Amino acid sequence: MERFLKRTARIAEGQIIGNAPDGARIGGVRFTDDWTAEADVLSTDGVLIQRYTADRHTGTLRRVM
């Protein structure tokens, strides 16, 4: 489970931060359930600007907000 969170964070940084506004950063990665995790992208002032869901079963990462 911990490996899944770390992998989600790495994928999120590679895919999300490259497409996010300058100064954006990963604010947190957490489990939603046993098969999914969420990654929050924060702006430079700490405001949530994007949220992504990673599915462990299918290996997909999709933007939900």
TIVEX-503371 format. One record per residue: residue in one letter; z, y, x of N, C-alpha, C in turn; residue number from 1. Coordinates in nm, 3 decimals, decimal comma. Atoms other than C-alpha are relative to their C-alpha. Example, Ala and Ser with C-alpha at 12.3 -4.5 7.8 and 13.67 -1.06 7.14 Angstrom:
% residues 2
A / 0,000 / -0,119 / 0,089 / 0,780 / -0,450 / 1,230 / 0,000 / 0,120 / 0,090 / 1
S / -0,006 / -0,119 / -0,082 / 0,714 / -0,106 / 1,367 / 0,073 / 0,109 / -0,077 / 2
***
This chain:
% residues 65
M / 0,000 / -0,120 / 0,082 / 0,000 / 0,000 / 0,000 / 0,000 / 0,126 / 0,086 / 1
E / -0,007 / -0,116 / -0,088 / 0,090 / 0,242 / 0,277 / -0,134 / 0,023 / 0,071 / 2
R / 0,132 / -0,012 / -0,063 / -0,242 / 0,168 / 0,451 / -0,100 / 0,064 / -0,094 / 3
F / 0,091 / -0,057 / 0,099 / -0,424 / 0,254 / 0,129 / 0,019 / 0,151 / -0,011 / 4
L / -0,026 / -0,144 / 0,006 / -0,254 / 0,596 / 0,113 / -0,054 / 0,070 / 0,124 / 5
K / 0,050 / -0,061 / -0,124 / -0,335 / 0,669 / 0,477 / -0,151 / 0,004 / 0,002 / 6
R / 0,146 / 0,004 / 0,004 / -0,695 / 0,560 / 0,431 / -0,054 / 0,101 / -0,100 / 7
T / 0,041 / -0,098 / 0,100 / -0,724 / 0,772 / 0,117 / 0,008 / 0,141 / 0,058 / 8
A / -0,015 / -0,132 / -0,061 / -0,596 / 1,074 / 0,310 / -0,110 / 0,026 / 0,102 / 9
R / 0,107 / -0,018 / -0,098 / -0,848 / 1,018 / 0,592 / -0,134 / 0,022 / -0,067 / 10
I / 0,126 / -0,016 / 0,073 / -1,138 / 0,976 / 0,351 / -0,005 / 0,135 / -0,068 / 11
A / -0,006 / -0,129 / 0,069 / -1,026 / 1,278 / 0,153 / -0,025 / 0,114 / 0,097 / 12
E / 0,021 / -0,106 / -0,098 / -1,010 / 1,493 / 0,465 / -0,145 / 0,007 / 0,042 / 13
G / 0,140 / 0,002 / -0,043 / -1,356 / 1,384 / 0,573 / -0,096 / 0,047 / -0,107 / 14
Q / 0,094 / -0,031 / 0,107 / -1,530 / 1,417 / 0,237 / 0,035 / 0,127 / -0,075 / 15
I / -0,041 / -0,111 / 0,084 / -1,328 / 1,676 / 0,052 / 0,005 / 0,130 / 0,078 / 16
I / -0,019 / -0,123 / -0,075 / -1,235 / 1,930 / 0,316 / -0,133 / 0,054 / 0,049 / 17
G / 0,133 / -0,046 / -0,041 / -1,596 / 1,943 / 0,434 / -0,071 / 0,079 / -0,108 / 18
N / 0,065 / -0,068 / 0,113 / -1,699 / 2,063 / 0,087 / 0,088 / 0,106 / -0,065 / 19
A / -0,095 / -0,095 / 0,060 / -1,393 / 2,275 / 0,006 / -0,011 / 0,136 / 0,071 / 20
P / 0,000 / -0,132 / -0,063 / -1,349 / 2,646 / 0,079 / 0,075 / -0,001 / 0,133 / 21
D / -0,067 / -0,010 / -0,130 / -1,238 / 2,751 / 0,428 / 0,151 / 0,010 / -0,016 / 22
G / -0,145 / -0,005 / 0,002 / -0,870 / 2,698 / 0,495 / 0,064 / -0,101 / -0,093 / 23
A / -0,056 / 0,099 / 0,091 / -0,830 / 2,423 / 0,235 / 0,061 / -0,115 / 0,080 / 24
R / -0,067 / 0,110 / -0,068 / -0,601 / 2,134 / 0,325 / 0,047 / -0,101 / -0,103 / 25
I / -0,055 / 0,104 / 0,087 / -0,474 / 1,808 / 0,181 / 0,147 / 0,030 / -0,021 / 26
G / -0,138 / -0,033 / 0,031 / -0,150 / 1,891 / 0,004 / 0,088 / -0,121 / -0,019 / 27
G / -0,078 / 0,120 / 0,020 / -0,043 / 1,540 / -0,077 / -0,086 / -0,113 / -0,052 / 28
V / 0,066 / 0,120 / 0,050 / -0,154 / 1,187 / -0,146 / 0,110 / -0,088 / -0,057 / 29
R / -0,104 / 0,082 / 0,065 / 0,040 / 0,969 / -0,389 / -0,065 / -0,107 / -0,087 / 30
F / 0,047 / 0,106 / 0,088 / 0,003 / 0,650 / -0,588 / 0,010 / 0,043 / -0,145 / 31
T / -0,004 / -0,015 / 0,144 / -0,086 / 0,676 / -0,954 / 0,047 / -0,131 / -0,062 / 32
D / -0,044 / 0,136 / 0,035 / -0,049 / 0,300 / -1,000 / -0,033 / -0,090 / 0,118 / 33
D / 0,025 / 0,092 / -0,111 / -0,105 / -0,013 / -0,790 / -0,143 / 0,007 / 0,054 / 34
W / 0,140 / 0,002 / -0,039 / -0,482 / 0,043 / -0,777 / -0,060 / 0,137 / 0,027 / 35
T / 0,057 / -0,133 / -0,020 / -0,529 / 0,419 / -0,762 / 0,098 / 0,094 / 0,070 / 36
A / -0,078 / -0,104 / -0,065 / -0,409 / 0,714 / -0,558 / -0,068 / 0,134 / -0,027 / 37
E / 0,054 / -0,134 / 0,020 / -0,454 / 1,089 / -0,599 / 0,021 / 0,081 / 0,127 / 38
A / -0,010 / -0,092 / -0,113 / -0,521 / 1,346 / -0,329 / -0,018 / 0,141 / -0,053 / 39
D / 0,008 / -0,140 / 0,040 / -0,455 / 1,716 / -0,388 / -0,051 / 0,084 / 0,115 / 40
V / 0,052 / -0,094 / -0,098 / -0,649 / 1,986 / -0,207 / 0,056 / 0,138 / -0,035 / 41
L / -0,063 / -0,130 / 0,021 / -0,465 / 2,316 / -0,165 / -0,075 / 0,108 / 0,076 / 42
S / 0,058 / -0,115 / -0,070 / -0,597 / 2,660 / -0,075 / 0,097 / 0,047 / 0,107 / 43
T / -0,085 / -0,051 / -0,108 / -0,454 / 2,862 / 0,213 / 0,134 / 0,051 / -0,051 / 44
D / -0,127 / -0,050 / 0,054 / -0,188 / 3,011 / -0,017 / 0,075 / -0,105 / -0,082 / 45
G / -0,073 / 0,109 / 0,062 / -0,082 / 2,670 / -0,153 / -0,032 / -0,028 / -0,145 / 46
V / 0,039 / 0,023 / 0,140 / -0,261 / 2,678 / -0,490 / -0,091 / -0,123 / -0,007 / 47
L / 0,081 / 0,119 / 0,020 / -0,407 / 2,350 / -0,616 / -0,141 / 0,042 / -0,041 / 48
I / 0,137 / -0,038 / 0,033 / -0,786 / 2,388 / -0,612 / -0,086 / -0,121 / -0,039 / 49
Q / 0,074 / 0,120 / 0,034 / -0,909 / 2,028 / -0,638 / 0,095 / -0,120 / -0,002 / 50
R / -0,075 / 0,126 / 0,000 / -0,775 / 1,681 / -0,719 / -0,102 / -0,113 / -0,003 / 51
Y / 0,089 / 0,115 / -0,010 / -0,942 / 1,353 / -0,630 / 0,079 / -0,127 / -0,027 / 52
T / -0,059 / 0,130 / 0,025 / -0,873 / 0,996 / -0,739 / -0,074 / -0,104 / 0,082 / 53
A / 0,056 / 0,110 / -0,078 / -0,928 / 0,699 / -0,508 / 0,034 / -0,130 / -0,071 / 54
D / -0,019 / 0,129 / 0,065 / -0,975 / 0,356 / -0,665 / -0,002 / -0,109 / 0,107 / 55
R / -0,013 / 0,104 / -0,102 / -0,856 / 0,074 / -0,442 / -0,089 / -0,120 / -0,028 / 56
H / 0,079 / 0,117 / 0,037 / -1,045 / -0,194 / -0,633 / -0,148 / 0,021 / 0,029 / 57
T / 0,144 / -0,026 / -0,018 / -1,391 / -0,032 / -0,624 / -0,031 / 0,075 / 0,129 / 58
G / 0,023 / -0,075 / -0,123 / -1,344 / 0,179 / -0,310 / -0,062 / 0,136 / -0,023 / 59
T / 0,063 / -0,129 / 0,030 / -1,459 / 0,497 / -0,484 / 0,102 / 0,114 / 0,007 / 60
L / -0,079 / -0,123 / -0,001 / -1,331 / 0,851 / -0,448 / -0,075 / 0,098 / -0,089 / 61
R / 0,070 / -0,092 / 0,090 / -1,409 / 1,091 / -0,732 / 0,087 / 0,121 / -0,032 / 62
R / -0,069 / -0,125 / 0,032 / -1,322 / 1,447 / -0,819 / 0,037 / -0,001 / -0,147 / 63
V / -0,045 / -0,003 / 0,139 / -1,115 / 1,480 / -1,135 / 0,039 / 0,140 / -0,044 / 64
M / -0,035 / -0,138 / 0,034 / -1,028 / 1,849 / -1,119 / -0,055 / 0,093 / 0,104 / 65
***
